[in-house]
Amino acid sequence: MRKVVANSTPLIILSNINKINILEQLYGIIYVPSGVFEEVNFAGDSKNYDFIKVVNIRNKEAKQFFPVSLHKGEIEVMILAKEINADLCIIDDYLARKHAKNLGLTVTGTLGVLIKAKENGILREVKPLLDEMLNKKFYIDRKLYNEVLEICGEK
């Protein structure tokens, strides 16, 4: 199974639309640095999140080499991904994604997770979830919204 590290925003969004189980179905275990876990307040029964493994980063000194514009959780995601040789990082923030790619990490976001879930038959439709995300104040650019629907064959 692939090693996947997630940041807080994708976890919060998927939890808020009751689709966090998609992560388990796609990837099995999701690794989360303790800094990210501190940011996330999961709704519901904690047993539903047994697939999330909280890990402390070993190289805490590495944080000083990251731009101050990045959040603690984003930095820890990248450090942990390097430490465990992760196959994928799930990060939504543009600047953090750019920095992760510069570090040679493979990155996707919440929308990429939804697309992959549709491609794998876990989801039948993505549009209702995108609309629910918008209703819950998750910003999606109109062009990107349409691109996701086109990729998913829902346009």
Protein Blocks (a to p, Z undefined) as FASTA:
>chain_A
ZZddddfklmmmmmmnopmmmmmmmnopacddfklmmmpccehjfklmmmpccdddfblm
lmmmpcfkbcfklmmmmmmmmmnopabdcdfblklmmmmmmnopacddfklmmmmmmmno
mafbfklmmmmmmmnopacdfklmmmmmmmnopZZ
